């Protein structure tokens, strides 16, 4: 397959704002893709060489090296490339522009001399070259990267050069979500979007969309129907809804539930294959190297040859073994001396689910059965134990356990259905699990996680800096991000300087097709970064699109007096607070006000 086909598809995608049109463009691309190349094509669409959880190196090419490679390939001075780059604001387009001019001149000469045209770049050649660049290490690796890149840019057509540069930069600017890719795969290879749920379930159980696509095209949709979890490949986590009324929460799960402590730690999915341990985060990142202590606990206390179990890694006081907050745990991520940090910030693991044990897929088992498997394979200790839980069937006991959990250092409780339908819904959010956190008790003392979709330049001492961000909630039904508010307070001067610099790589010259906004910021941003925000209260706003039409025909939901708390690098854009969650929070807020006014 010629890489030109992908480059021209990416060029079209960049200009499309309709999700239907985006899907159709991908369907056309997949229909031109061979069975042996579909995995590569999916990865290229995702802007990666392999799933992030594999923990392999990224391409890792600095902008200066890219410019140097282009200089060698195009036989132009770096200063000329930098000049045009500054004018167009996009290195890919700058190199495309220079190459188009060079190729036009060379084409005339080639035609005059009767020289045979160069062979086209294939998708396989491009991918193998990217892999060679990414895996080059040690002495001489810079020269290898430079040589391979220059070779690609020399052989590429102008439009191909644009996307080679952007891929290496990590800024494709097409921003196609996995949901759209799955829609296109279903239509292209099964003839209907009706099989999309089968593809999605397979992807939820094995989070490698390239691998899932290859199984689909080589073995058919029936093979995906029979997919089971595989140790070493992460499962997309089951997610919870939120509420603050004990009676309502119990009603939603059928009147009885397992109620367990909600620990303030890092969610972890632990995979065990004999003595080999792999730990994945909530975002499916491989975090094994950060927790060598948890690796040892897993080898020692998980009494199964193969298992996938889930829990929370929580920082504990080394002297009292009391639970410590999430912020303390995160200090381990910022330190290189892991051995030292293990002593300063020791952890315990609190397990709450078993997904796979010794060849048995437990995802379709109800929670009580999964819990029995979990308890049968864990030799409990202070270092690794089952999350504390109780069977509860009334609101009074639920409220009592809620306060008990808080007093013991947890941040609340999880209410989990124990009905026959309480299967493990990988990758889905629903009312089988409900979060009940202490901060839900008063207006908006509970923070939310929102996606940054745009930014505004400041005035006065903030002039020239991006100092206010436009943030959005996630709408999973439409796979889009709907604006909630602008956030300009809570940042330090240092954070503003850093934010302005970091956002440069995410700026685009148009609204991303997955962003629904009636506000136009100074700059649009690719929706990637997630920020934790708190405010005085949720309120209706005619300016914002989050949940617009659900509570009021003319208004969406917004946050009054929003304030920045911190960045959430542990969350992806699809992990952000959903518009439905914000609606629920708003209704709970109204209910609290009514109760205060009518005691």
SULBEL-V178284 format. One record per backbone hydrogen bond with DSSP energy under -1.0 kcal/mol. NH is the residue of the N-H (numbers start at 1). CO is the residue of the C=O. E is the energy in kcal/mol with one decimal. If there is no record, write none. Layout:
nh->[NH,NH]
co->[CO,CO]
e->[E,E]
This chain:
nh->[3,5,7,8,9,10,11,12,13,14,15,16,22,23,24,25,26,27,28,29,30,31,32,33,37,41,42,43,44,45,46,48,54,55,66,67,68,69,70,71,72,73,74,75,76,81,82,83,84,85,86,87,88,89,94,95,96,97,98,99,100,101,102,103,104,105,106,107,108,109,110,111,112,113,114,115,123,126,127,128,129,130,131,132,133,134,135,141,144,145,146,147,148,149,150,151,152,153,154,155,156,161,162,163,164,165,166,167,168,169,170,171,181,182,183,184,185,186,187,188,189,190,191,192,196,199,200,201,202,203,204,205,206,207,208,212,213,214,215,216,217,218,219,220,225,227,233,236,239,241,243,249,250,251,252,253,254,255,257,258,259,260,261,262,265,266,268,269,270,271,272,273,274,276,278,280,281,284,287,290,291,295,296,297,298,299,300,301,302,303,304,307,308,309,310,311,312,313,314,316,317,321,324,328,329,330,331,332,333,338,341,342,344,345,348,349,350,351,352,353,355,356,357,358,360,362,365,370,371,372,373,374,375,376,377,379,380,381,385,387,390,392,398,399,400,401,402,403,404,405,406,407,408,409,410,411,413,414,415,416,417,422,423,424,426,428,430,434,435,436,438,440,441,445,448,450,451,452,453,454,455,456,458,462,463,465,467,468,469,470,471,472,473,474,475,479,480,481,482,483,484,485,487,496,497,498,499,500,501,502,503,506,508,515,516,523,525,526,528,531,532,533,534,536,539,541,546,548,549,549,550,556,557,558,560,563,564,565,568,571,575,576,577,579,582,583,584,585,586,587,588,589,590,591,592,593,594,595,596,597,598]
co->[121,2,3,4,5,6,7,8,9,10,12,13,18,19,20,21,22,23,24,25,26,27,29,30,34,37,38,39,40,41,42,43,51,52,62,63,64,65,66,67,68,69,70,71,71,77,78,79,80,81,82,83,84,85,90,91,92,93,94,95,96,97,98,99,100,101,102,103,104,105,106,107,108,109,110,110,1,122,123,124,125,126,127,128,129,130,131,138,140,141,142,143,144,145,146,147,148,149,150,151,152,157,158,159,160,161,162,163,164,165,166,166,177,178,179,180,181,182,183,184,185,186,187,186,193,195,196,197,198,199,200,201,202,234,206,208,209,210,211,212,213,214,215,216,221,224,230,204,428,433,435,245,246,247,248,249,251,250,392,416,390,414,388,412,263,313,311,280,309,278,307,276,305,273,271,269,285,281,279,287,288,291,292,293,294,295,296,297,298,377,302,272,356,270,353,268,350,266,348,346,322,317,315,325,325,326,328,329,330,336,337,338,340,341,314,383,312,385,310,310,308,308,360,306,357,355,362,366,367,368,369,370,371,372,373,301,378,384,349,351,259,257,394,395,396,397,398,399,400,401,402,403,404,406,405,262,436,260,434,258,432,419,421,363,424,425,239,415,241,413,411,437,438,442,533,531,472,529,470,470,523,468,465,459,460,462,456,456,487,454,485,451,482,577,480,475,475,514,473,516,471,471,469,492,493,494,495,496,497,498,499,503,524,512,481,455,453,506,526,450,566,448,563,560,558,556,483,545,552,555,547,541,546,539,537,534,489,532,530,568,572,573,449,474,578,579,580,581,582,583,584,585,586,587,588,589,590,591,592,593,594]
e->[-2.6,-1.2,-2.6,-2.7,-1.8,-2.9,-2.1,-1.8,-2.8,-2.0,-1.2,-1.2,-2.2,-2.7,-2.5,-2.1,-1.9,-2.4,-2.2,-1.7,-2.9,-2.1,-1.0,-1.5,-1.1,-2.4,-2.4,-2.2,-2.6,-2.2,-2.1,-2.5,-1.8,-1.9,-1.9,-2.3,-2.2,-2.6,-2.4,-2.3,-2.1,-2.6,-2.7,-1.1,-1.3,-1.6,-2.8,-2.1,-2.1,-2.7,-2.3,-1.5,-2.7,-2.6,-2.4,-2.4,-2.1,-2.6,-2.2,-2.5,-2.5,-1.7,-2.4,-3.4,-1.9,-1.6,-2.7,-3.0,-1.6,-1.7,-2.8,-2.4,-2.0,-2.4,-1.3,-1.8,-2.9,-2.3,-2.7,-2.7,-2.0,-2.4,-2.5,-2.1,-2.2,-2.6,-2.3,-2.1,-1.8,-2.6,-2.5,-2.7,-2.6,-2.5,-2.5,-2.1,-2.2,-2.7,-2.1,-1.9,-1.6,-2.6,-1.7,-1.3,-2.1,-2.4,-2.1,-2.2,-2.2,-2.2,-1.4,-2.7,-1.7,-2.5,-1.9,-2.2,-2.5,-2.2,-2.1,-2.9,-2.4,-1.7,-1.1,-1.0,-1.5,-1.7,-2.8,-2.4,-2.1,-2.3,-2.4,-1.8,-1.9,-2.4,-2.9,-2.3,-2.3,-2.0,-2.3,-2.2,-2.3,-2.1,-2.8,-1.4,-1.6,-1.4,-2.4,-2.7,-3.2,-2.3,-2.0,-2.6,-2.1,-2.0,-2.2,-1.1,-1.4,-3.8,-2.2,-2.3,-3.0,-2.2,-2.4,-2.7,-1.5,-2.6,-3.3,-2.7,-2.9,-3.2,-2.9,-2.6,-3.9,-2.3,-2.3,-2.4,-2.3,-2.0,-2.3,-1.2,-1.4,-1.9,-1.7,-2.3,-2.5,-2.1,-2.0,-3.1,-1.8,-3.8,-1.4,-2.1,-2.7,-2.3,-2.7,-2.5,-2.3,-2.8,-2.9,-2.5,-2.7,-2.5,-2.9,-1.1,-1.3,-2.1,-1.2,-1.8,-1.0,-1.8,-2.2,-2.3,-1.9,-3.5,-2.4,-2.7,-2.6,-3.0,-3.0,-1.6,-3.0,-1.4,-1.8,-3.0,-1.9,-2.4,-1.9,-1.9,-3.0,-1.6,-1.9,-2.5,-2.6,-1.6,-1.2,-2.8,-1.1,-2.6,-2.6,-3.6,-1.9,-2.7,-1.7,-2.7,-2.1,-2.4,-2.2,-1.9,-1.9,-2.8,-1.8,-2.3,-1.2,-1.8,-2.5,-2.6,-2.5,-2.9,-2.8,-2.7,-3.2,-1.8,-2.1,-2.4,-1.6,-2.1,-1.2,-2.2,-3.4,-2.4,-1.7,-1.7,-1.5,-2.2,-2.7,-2.9,-2.9,-2.6,-3.0,-1.3,-2.2,-3.0,-2.5,-2.0,-1.8,-2.3,-2.0,-1.6,-2.6,-2.7,-2.7,-2.3,-2.8,-1.9,-3.2,-1.4,-1.6,-3.5,-2.4,-1.6,-3.0,-1.2,-2.8,-2.2,-2.2,-2.2,-2.7,-2.5,-1.7,-2.8,-2.5,-2.1,-2.0,-2.2,-3.1,-2.1,-2.5,-2.4,-1.6,-3.1,-3.2,-3.0,-2.1,-2.5,-2.7,-2.7,-2.1,-1.8,-2.0,-1.2,-2.0,-3.1,-3.0,-3.0,-3.2,-2.9,-3.0,-2.5,-2.8,-1.9,-1.8,-1.3,-2.9,-2.0,-1.9,-2.1,-2.2,-2.4,-2.4,-2.4,-2.2,-2.2,-2.2,-2.1,-2.2,-2.2,-2.5,-2.2,-2.1,-2.2,-2.1]
